[in-house]
């Protein structure tokens, strides 16, 4: 009797855990309100050529066409000639080389510093938060109102004149 009770309770649990459908009606009935999924396509069978064939030929060639303008065409020989002329006009070449080398070293060191900061667990998120806060402050301070936009424009013009030496 105890075995019958335990087997009947296990059958009830199985009935709730594993739904049983007749084999013939499994494909015919849908128990879900969701639409059926499309059939799986293996990624190995897809290739670039088969995906290109899906695009109509007229659209395929219109995607690849570009229009070149005469204004943007630059001859490599002219570019090198201009660079050579400008380099020849420079009087203190060692200073230019030192500044260029210093700029490369500064970029290299800053990338190392950023990598070190990025490896600290919470520091990148804090830096993002500081950046978002500063961006919000800048927008409020300089871009939101017309008078502050004029002030920003005059500050930028003053800085440009200071840099170029036309002040």
N, C-alpha and C positions, 0 to 999 in steps of 0.2 A: 504494500500500500504506500509505503514511504517512497519507493522507487517510482511508482506511478505518479505521485504528487510532484516529485522532483522533475520527472520527465515532462509532465504537463506544463510546469512552470518554465522549463527551458524551452518548450515549444512555443509558449506565449512570447517569451523574450525574443526568440528567433523570428517569430512572425512580425514583431515590431521592428527589429533591426534589419532584417533582410526581406525586402518585399519580394513576393513570388508572383510572377506573371506566367501565364501559359506561353509555351514556346511559340505557338503560331501567331499570337496577337502582340508580341513584343514590338515588332516594327510598325504595326498598324495603329497602336494607341500612343497618344502623347500625354504625359502626365504633367507637363509644364506649360505655362502660359508664354514662355519665351519662344521666339522663333528658332528654328533649327540652325545649327552652325553650318557654314559652308564646308565642303569637303577639304581635307588637308592636302596641301601641295608641298611636296618635299622641296627644300631649298636647293638640293643637289640637282634637281631636274630643271630648275630655273637658271638661265644663263643670260648674259647681256644681250645676245642676239635674239633670244626668244622674247625678252621684254621690249626690245626695240621694235619687233614685229607687231606688237600690240598697238603702237602709235601709228596712225595713218601716215602714208608717205608724204602727203602734202605738208602736214604739221611737222614731220620729222626734219625735213629740209629747211623749213622756216625757222625752226629752233636753232639750227646750226649756222644760219646766215648772219653775218655781221656786216655793217656798213662802215667802211673806213672813210674818214674825211681827210682832206689835204692838210688841214690845220694841225692835226695830231701826228702826222708822219714826220719822223725824225731820222735822219741819216746817221749811222754810227760814226762814220768818218767825220762828219761835221761836229758831232758831240765831242769826240776825242780832240779835235782841233781846237774847239772852244776851251776845253779843259786845259790843254797845253798852253794856250795863250794866257789864261788866267793864272796858271802856275808860274809861267815866266814873268808875269807882272808882280808877283809877290816878292817883296824885298827880303824879308826875314823868314826864310823857309824853315829854319830850325824851330822857330817859335810855333809855326803852324803844325809841324810834325809833333812837337811836344804837347800842344793842346789836343791834337787828334788822339795821340797815345793816352793822354790823361783822360779823355772822354771814354775811350774804350775800357780803361782800367776802372773808371767810375761805374760804367754799366755792368762790368763783370762783378765788382764788389757789391753793387746794389742787388744783383740777382742772387748772390750768395746770402745777403742779409734777408731778402724776401723769402728765400727758401728756408732759412733758419726760423723766421717768424711763422711761416706756414706750418712748420713741424710742431709748434707748441699747440696743444689741443684747443684751448678756447680763444687764443689770441687772434686768429683770423676772423672769427665771428665778431669779436669786439671791434676790430679794425673796420669791418664792414659797417657795423653800427655807427661808429664814429664818422665814417664817410657819408652814410645816409643822413646823419644829423647835420653835418657840415653842408651837404647839398641842400637840405631843407632850409637851413639858415641863409645860405647864399641866395636862394630863390626868394625868400621872404625879404631879405635886405636889399637886393639889387634888381630883381626882375619883376616883382609884383606890382609896383607902383610906377607911374610915368616919371615922376620927379627923380626917383632913385635910379631908373634906367638912364636918364640924362646924366646923372652924376657918374654912373659907371662908364658911360661913353666918354665923358671928359677925362676920367681917370685913365682910361685905356689910351686915349690920344696923348695925354701927358707922358705916359710911360713909353709910348712909341717914339715921341719926340726926344725923350731923354736917352733912349737906346740909340737912336740914329744920330743924335748930336745936333739936331736942328732946333733945339730949344732956344 
